[in-house]
Amino acid sequence: MPPAPSNRPNRDEPLVTPVRDRGDACPGALRLHTADDGALARVRVPAGVVSAAQAYALADAAERLGDGALDITSRGNLQLRGLGPGCGGELAELLDAAGLLPAPRHERVRNIVASPLSGLDGRGHLDVQPLVRELDALLCASERAPELSGRFLFALDDGRGDMAELAADVMLLAEPGGAEVRVTVGAAGARVRAEDGPRAMLLAAEAFLDAASATGTRAWRVRELPGGGSELADAAVWRDRVSGAVGSAGPVGPVGAAASRGLCPRTPAPQSPAGLDLPGADRAAQPDLPGLGRAAMADLPGPDRAAEPELAGADRAAGSESVGTEGAAGPVAAGRSRATGPGGAGGPRPGHVGGGGNGGGGVSVGVPFGRLSVGAWRALARVAQEHGTGELRVTPWRGVVVPGAGPGQLDVLAGAGLVTDPDSPWLGVGACTGRPGCAKSLADVRADATTHLAAGAGGLPVYWSGCERRCGHPRGTWVDAVATGDGRYDLAVRGAGADELLGRQALPELADALAAARTITTPTK
């Protein structure tokens, strides 16, 4: 008999279609999860965008109610940990006052990632930030969005191909020239006008919901559908909805990693007109919409999820408990790609972001283990407010971009403990939460990772896990270090369709073993 489907499927292998016997149960800003170090709240920030004022509010919340730090998740959202009992209502008030809960009943639906340098460096075909705001507005007003699971992900790629690594369920990819975009869900796709892209993305999600209902599996992700969602390519309802609602330019094939990489020339591509007139862009000013359910949209799985049941009811009171934490900081690597973010291969490298075309540039920093002290977070907010555009963009690669800031601010941010060196060894190292925050962890993996930071630096990314769950582990090819509970780690090279097991190593010998493992280029079968 095959094993029961896990709440956390292996993201590097084809998924056997599960039959869900319960709904998803991921935490949010209003629905907290209890971990070993206290309650955890996840604050959705579409495309990672927060204003300086919102950043200050989050720092205040972490300092007053939590453990004095914020975690960046694998989808560019933010988590507060160590929250005390009974603080849910106060946290909700703080977030609402800062405009971070524009539609509280839909707060978990806002899982949107986007090219973090879009509109800044002149490399993309289209500035997708206005489209992000429009998609967010549509999701928050959707009656069907609450049917989506807590792991469903939307991604908007401005044409540079950075979002392909994140394996989103619905993808928007800008076409050369910026006038049209491709929207795909599974194997189905349609080419539409850029301004119609957000509406097409919502329709794509609805097509997935129809397919999931027809199969009776209660699938959470497109790839969990039979055939990985291949039937969506033949779904007339998908084509009809898109062509009827937004005037599709015609069906297109799926957008995969190979199809989306290298689409943008190194010279600046034509940009879309600034300030597309898109309704619903001002989300902070929009009141909550009565009678609409809240979607269970959440991030990559993490520790302590499978053991606890789903809580009944779609509209949870502030401070109630749920399960799950998003995967902690780790690489998202593709083959031997050199890491371009803290533990990642697709994100912006630390340093100055030069403006190209109409882009305004900025600076990019990495965050070790994706964990920001309130001091570092306030330093970022201050730079954004005084030297930038007043905005921060948190990235899925555990970094932060400060649009408009100049290179002179890098020293300030380095002094706050952030990674500003594009050759830093931090760029190839990630780890799960580990001890003491996770009850299942067998080691303080972040301390061990820090001790062995320089071992094999510049080679394959290495990810440290406190147990065999490997929460938040990367995609692609990477060195897998899993704690065994006896002061040792099991090492392996994962990815490329095969694993190479390297044996169990004690801490005194681990540095040499890691350095050797990170030079392996092709795992053997």
Secondary structure as UniProt FT lines:
FT   TURN            11..12
FT   STRAND          31..35
FT   TURN            36..37
FT   STRAND          38..43
FT   HELIX           46..48
FT   STRAND          49..51
FT   HELIX           52..65
FT   STRAND          69..72
FT   TURN            74..75
FT   STRAND          78..83
FT   TURN            85..86
FT   HELIX           88..97
FT   TURN            98..99
FT   HELIX           104..109
FT   STRAND          112..114
FT   TURN            116..120
FT   HELIX           129..140
FT   HELIX           145..147
FT   TURN            150..151
FT   STRAND          154..157
FT   HELIX           162..166
FT   STRAND          170..174
FT   TURN            176..177
FT   STRAND          180..185
FT   TURN            186..187
FT   STRAND          188..193
FT   HELIX           194..196
FT   HELIX           197..215
FT   HELIX           222..224
FT   HELIX           226..234
FT   HELIX           236..246
FT   STRAND          250..251
FT   HELIX           257..260
FT   TURN            261..262
FT   TURN            279..280
FT   HELIX           283..285
FT   TURN            290..291
FT   TURN            303..304
FT   TURN            306..307
FT   TURN            318..319
FT   STRAND          320..322
FT   TURN            335..336
FT   TURN            342..343
FT   STRAND          351..353
FT   TURN            357..358
FT   STRAND          362..366
FT   HELIX           368..370
FT   STRAND          371..373
FT   HELIX           374..387
FT   STRAND          391..395
FT   TURN            396..398
FT   STRAND          399..403
FT   HELIX           407..409
FT   HELIX           410..415
FT   TURN            416..417
FT   TURN            422..423
FT   HELIX           425..428
FT   STRAND          429..431
FT   TURN            435..437
FT   TURN            439..440
FT   HELIX           445..451
FT   TURN            452..458
FT   STRAND          462..465
FT   TURN            468..469
FT   TURN            471..472
FT   STRAND          478..483
FT   STRAND          488..494
FT   TURN            496..497
FT   STRAND          500..506
FT   HELIX           507..517
FT   TURN            518..519
//
